[in-house]
């Protein structure tokens, strides 16, 4: 392991805005912070927004700067990536921004019913092989997990360069009768001057340089029935 990574991991251990649970804290059980983010972490009752697979935290930090009336939590398993976002938020005294290092598969160990208002999924692994479809962060497996802690009419945002993941998600949303707020397969050609959608991650900048169109869909998890997979 490189010296830079070791240094970053050491710094992460000192960040009050970063939670890094041990395996035994979340394996088949709830973490102590579950249901207590407002009370213990942010110490206010502002709405909570998650960014899943946040990487270096560009979206989490960007949204936190734009919307001081909300709290934001970036979630990723890569500590060396989280280091950047946690450091930036800490140095800028952003008390409405936090980070969580965990696998998204364990997300229900950290949040309870109606604790989260909104979820952003930004440039996740598209899991293109059909046998891995349920590993997509917008699959029925994950959407049903999000429903356990997302408030009624809570919003899901997917921003990706993968047209396959975009089409898969759109078809799943339509199959389950979920309400779509916005949908485009070429974001920057079709949506102009939207500050929040104009935030660009490290990976997005790379995709744009290669000429890949960026897609976006925003929908509600308002259906009371379980989300079911479709034949895409």
N, C-alpha and C positions, 0 to 999 in steps of 0.2 A: 504494500500500500504506500502511495506517495506521501511525502512530508506535508504537502498542501492539504491532502485529505485528512491526515491525522490532526493537523492544526485546526482545520474547520470543525472536525468532530469534537475537539476539545473546547472550542468556542461555543459550539452548540450546547454543550453541557452547562454553560453559564447563562444562557439566554432565558430570561423569565417568560418570554413570549413563545417558547417552543416546548411542547410536551412530547417526550420520547418514551413511551411505555416499554416495559420489559415484556418478553413473550408471555410469561406466566400471569401478567396483569390482565391480559385480554383473551387468553386461550380459553374458549368456551365459558367466558364470564364477562361481566361488565366492568369497565374501568371506573375508578372512583369519581372521575369528572363527569360521568354520564348524568345528565339532568341538572348539572350545576355550573354550566359554562357561564351563564349570566351572573350567578351569585358569587362564584369563587374565582373565575378567570377574568372576566371583563368588569365585574362589579357594577353592572348596570343592566337595564332591561331592554336594551335596543335589539332590533331584529338581528338574527344571525344568518349570515350567508356563507356557504361553503364553496371552495374551489377544489375539486377532486383531481388528483394528478397534477398538482400545481407547479411542478418543476422548480424553477428558481423564484416563483412567487410573483411574477410580474403583474398578473391579473389581481391577485389578492392585495398587493400593495397599491396598485393603481386604483382599484375600487375603494380601498380604504381611504385614500387621499381625496377621492371625489365625493364620497358619502360618509362624512363624519357621524351622521345620525344612524349608521348601521355598524354592526360588528362583522368582521371577516376572518375566516379560518381557512388557511391553505393546507391541503392534505397531500402528502407524498411519502413514499417509502425511502427515497434517496436522501440521506442526510447531507451529502455534499452539495446537493442542489438546494435544499431547504436553507442551508447556511446563508445564501445570498439574500433571500427574502427576509429571514429573521433578522439578519444584520441591518438591512436597510430600514426595516420597520423600527428596530430598537434605536438606531442612531437618529431617526427622525421623530422619536417620541410618539409613535403612533399607537396609542393605547386601545385603538379599536381593531387592531390587527394581531392575529396569532397564527401559530403553525402547529401541525400535528403530524408526527412521523409514524405512519402505520400503513399497512396494506389496506386497500379499499375493501377487500373482502371482510375486514374486521370492523367496518364502519358502524355497524349497529351496536358495537360494544361501547361506543362513545356518546351516542345521542339518543334521547328518549322522545316520546310522543310530543309532537308539536314544538319541538325545540329549535327547528331550523325553518327559515322562511323561503330560502332560495338555494339552488345548487347550480354551479357552473362546472361544466366538464370541458376542459380546454386542451385540444390536441392530444387525446389519449392514444394508446396503442390501438389501432383499428381491428386487430385480431382478424385478419382477412380470411383465414381458413375457416370454412363453414363448421368444422368440428369444434372450433373454439368460439363459436358465436356467443355462447352464454357467458363468456369471459369479457365481452364488450361492456363498457361501463354504462351503456344505455340498453342493455339486454333486459328481458323480463325479470331475470334473477336480481339484478341490481335495482331496477325500478321498484320492485316489490320491497326490497330492503329500504330504499329511500322513503317509501310510503310510511314506514314505521315511525319516522321522526320528522317528516316534512309536514308543515301546517296545511290545512285544507286549501285547495287552489294554489298550493305552492308551485313555483316555477322551476323548470329544468331548462338550462341553456346548454346547447352543444355547439361548440365552435371547432371545426376540424378541416384539414386539407383533404381528408379521405372522402371522396364522393361515394364510395361503397358504404362507409359507416353512416354517412348522412342519409343515403337512400334507405338503408336498413332501418335506421331510427325513425325516419318519416313514415315508412310502411308500418312499423310496429305501433306508432302513435295512432295512425289512421285505423289500424285493425282493432285497436282497443277503444276507439271513440274518444280519444283525449283531445282537449281543446288546444289548437295551435294559435299562438299569438303572432309569430313571425317565422318565415321560412324562405331561405334563398340558397341557391347553389353557386352563387357568385357574389359574395358579400360586398366587396368594395366597388363593384360595378353597379349594384342595385340599391345600396344603402349609403347615403352620404351624410357626413357631418354628425355622426352619432359618437359622442366621446367615449362611451363605455365599450362599444364594439370596435373602436379604433385602437384600443390598447393592444399592443403586439408583444407576444412572448418571444423568447429567444428562438424557439423552433419555428414559430410563424414567420419570423423574418427570413429564415433559411428557405422555407417553402415559397415565400413570395419571390425571393431572388431567383428561384428555379422556374418561376412562372406558373406555379400551381394556384388555381382559384381556391379561395377560402369559402367554406360553406357555414351556414348557421341555421339553427332551428331553436325556437323557444316554445315550450308547451307546458300545460298544467297537468299535474298528477291529481286530477279531480275525480277520477272514476273510483267509486267505492268498491268495485269488484277487483279481484286480483288481476294483475297484468298477465296476459297469456302471450306466448310466443306465436309467431306466424311463419308461414312457409315463404321465406324470401329467397 
